[in-house]
Amino acid sequence: MRADPKKPPRHALVLAGGGIVGGLYEVGALLALDALLEGFTVCDFDLYVGSSAGALVAALLANRVTPERLRETLEHDRRTLPRLSGSQFLSLPWRSYLATLPRIAATLPRVAVQLCVNWREALVLDTLGSLLGLLPHGIFSLDGLDSYVRHMLTRGGRTNDFRRLKRRLYIPATVLNTGEVHVFGANARERTPISAAVAASAAVPLLFEPVHIDGVDYIDAAVTKTAHAGLAVDGGARLVVIVNPVRPLVLESSARGSIREGGPFAIAGQGLRVVLHRRLRDGLRRHAREHAETDVVLLEPYAGDMRLFDYHLMTYGHRHEVVRRGYRTTVKTVLADYDRYCALFARHGIKLASRADIERRARRWSSAARRAA
């Protein structure tokens, strides 16, 4: 039975972006949720909201692909899903690169003269800026990601069609020419394939080319909002679980070093995390005032997790460790405030496993994860 667009969702799962590392962390957090809950899994939510990397994970959950299957796919098992690799995200747009060569060749002589004449003047910046307009629209293309998601969702009883899902799936993206948010899947007659929507939501400016769908260019959903949790809250969900894999690193002691020591990429990464996290927190405070009847569970990494911070957001090689950190952090977060979470989930008809069961499952999973790695 398809999802009823007129019936408000009771339980919603919101997955924010965070590059490849963010998606991997979310897989670990979702594995933990499955270990924490009794009689309810992460494939049982009424509504999924996925932004950027979270859009890929949300699309699979809405198709009832379990996080355990995702973990196996990341490691070695191709029986149900083709193995995911970094190449799906980092395919080069060769046609775009080749198309720029004639324009660059025609412009270089004039640019060289201007550089010589204006080398000591501020106008040199204008000259260099004119070259940027000739470059491709992004370093990489998301055609590989689109193809991979389409391949996964058109096999094994899954669907690449929003209209055929049994659970609601919202995938936001930012319209390049207007800055507006477009939500794929919000319309009951949505004709855009899920795979194309996932690619559009993940198109980080500069890193990836904008994704062109039906005459419109789209870029990353996080440009406008961090998690788009409002889609779930405003939609009427009474329980909203948010997994946000990106938060700023907090170094309260100088003995732990300085972010400055990590170089320009560490500084830029921290700046991005501060902006995304502050915006998320501000949005959640607003939702708490306007929708006091909605319970929101926010699951994030530890603020002092230096190891996770050191992983570049587009890193794939440390996938096993990132998944493990997502799992362990989520389990420890809930156990640290077990009674509150137990009461919160109970208000929505969801039961937490006992402390003893959670700890036993966590030990068993950690042992299996270490062997697999």
ABEGO torsion letter per residue (X at the ends): XBBBAABBBABBBBBBBGEAAAAAAAAAAAAAAAAABBGBBAAABABBBBBEAAAAAAAAAAAGBBAAAAAAAAAABAAABBBBBAAAAABBBAAAAAAAAAAAAAAAAAAAAAAAAAAABAAAAAAAAAAAAABBABABBAAAAAAAAAAAAABGGBBABAAABABBBBBBBBBAAAGBBBBBGABAABABBAAAAAAAAABBBGABBBBBBGGBBBBBAAAABAAGAAAAAAAGBABBBBBBABBBBBBABAAAEBAAAAEAAAAAAAAAAAAAAAAAAAAAAAAAAABAABBBBBBBBBAABAAAAABBAABAAAAAAAAAAAAAAAAAAAAAAAAAAAAAAAAAGBBBBBAAAAAAAAAAAAAAAAAAX
